[in-house]
């Protein structure tokens, strides 16, 4: 197997000797086209390799630049190598991105929490004294306002995060850190793989485990999410939600 060097400096292939002979016959490569065998680092002229130097197979010699340009312009799509795979994101980068997203979520909660603060304190104080809370003493308009602010801000953040994951493969935290989510083959994750299967489904599974009486909320759900995240330290560096969604996280 061989790799061809195009005039743009990019490598095309790997291709078999038979395929390269076909390019030579079609005028897509010639004696001056640079080539190297897979597994080696030395670039050589096609004309210097015996198996490609048969006179019947070689078209008139062009300049190296023209030969490379001809190859690039006419090489079939199957002969063009895909872009180099992006490097996987480091575990620390992924953790930092998640922490940033958590911090943003907590910041978004602050306005609603401030509004609800006094009512929550009264409710907690009543419980701490061993008394039954009197809901009639709570400020209903304040509760409605605080709850509404919490919901609106949370929905706004959710829309932004889902849109960014679906279009860029990034949450706010991932964009700040410089990483993104892609499918296992390197193509964009999109809405289904990037959020629906990767984020929503894993959250739904966690909620389902917490509904198991007694052990669900205090043991099963925390354990489930801990196992999910600890899988990043495996050889594949894939969390459970990556395996479910068929995604990976790479450097942007």
Secondary structure as the mmCIF struct_conf table of DSSP 4:
data_model
#
loop_
_struct_conf.conf_type_id
_struct_conf.id
_struct_conf.beg_label_comp_id
_struct_conf.beg_label_asym_id
_struct_conf.beg_label_seq_id
_struct_conf.end_label_comp_id
_struct_conf.end_label_asym_id
_struct_conf.end_label_seq_id
STRN STRN1 UNK A 2 UNK A 5
HELX_LH_PP_P HELX_LH_PP_P1 UNK A 6 UNK A 6
TURN_TY1_P TURN_TY1_P1 UNK A 7 UNK A 8
BEND BEND1 UNK A 9 UNK A 9
STRN STRN2 UNK A 11 UNK A 15
HELX_RH_AL_P HELX_RH_AL_P1 UNK A 17 UNK A 26
TURN_TY1_P TURN_TY1_P2 UNK A 27 UNK A 27
BEND BEND2 UNK A 28 UNK A 28
TURN_TY1_P TURN_TY1_P3 UNK A 31 UNK A 32
STRN STRN3 UNK A 34 UNK A 37
TURN_TY1_P TURN_TY1_P4 UNK A 38 UNK A 39
STRN STRN4 UNK A 44 UNK A 45
HELX_RH_3T_P HELX_RH_3T_P1 UNK A 46 UNK A 48
BEND BEND3 UNK A 49 UNK A 49
HELX_RH_3T_P HELX_RH_3T_P2 UNK A 50 UNK A 52
HELX_RH_3T_P HELX_RH_3T_P3 UNK A 55 UNK A 57
HELX_LH_PP_P HELX_LH_PP_P2 UNK A 58 UNK A 61
HELX_RH_AL_P HELX_RH_AL_P2 UNK A 64 UNK A 74
HELX_RH_3T_P HELX_RH_3T_P4 UNK A 77 UNK A 79
BEND BEND4 UNK A 80 UNK A 80
HELX_LH_PP_P HELX_LH_PP_P3 UNK A 81 UNK A 87
STRN STRN5 UNK A 88 UNK A 88
HELX_LH_PP_P HELX_LH_PP_P4 UNK A 89 UNK A 90
HELX_RH_AL_P HELX_RH_AL_P3 UNK A 91 UNK A 128
TURN_TY1_P TURN_TY1_P5 UNK A 129 UNK A 130
HELX_RH_3T_P HELX_RH_3T_P5 UNK A 135 UNK A 137
BEND BEND5 UNK A 138 UNK A 138
HELX_RH_AL_P HELX_RH_AL_P4 UNK A 140 UNK A 168
BEND BEND6 UNK A 169 UNK A 169
HELX_RH_AL_P HELX_RH_AL_P5 UNK A 172 UNK A 177
TURN_TY1_P TURN_TY1_P6 UNK A 178 UNK A 178
STRN STRN6 UNK A 179 UNK A 183
TURN_TY1_P TURN_TY1_P7 UNK A 184 UNK A 185
BEND BEND7 UNK A 186 UNK A 187
STRN STRN7 UNK A 188 UNK A 188
HELX_RH_AL_P HELX_RH_AL_P6 UNK A 190 UNK A 191
HELX_RH_PI_P HELX_RH_PI_P1 UNK A 192 UNK A 200
HELX_RH_AL_P HELX_RH_AL_P7 UNK A 201 UNK A 210
TURN_TY1_P TURN_TY1_P8 UNK A 211 UNK A 211
BEND BEND8 UNK A 212 UNK A 212
TURN_TY1_P TURN_TY1_P9 UNK A 213 UNK A 214
HELX_RH_AL_P HELX_RH_AL_P8 UNK A 215 UNK A 215
HELX_RH_PI_P HELX_RH_PI_P2 UNK A 216 UNK A 220
HELX_RH_AL_P HELX_RH_AL_P9 UNK A 221 UNK A 230
HELX_RH_3T_P HELX_RH_3T_P6 UNK A 231 UNK A 233
BEND BEND9 UNK A 234 UNK A 234
TURN_TY1_P TURN_TY1_P10 UNK A 235 UNK A 236
HELX_RH_AL_P HELX_RH_AL_P10 UNK A 240 UNK A 245
TURN_TY1_P TURN_TY1_P11 UNK A 246 UNK A 246
STRN STRN8 UNK A 247 UNK A 251
#
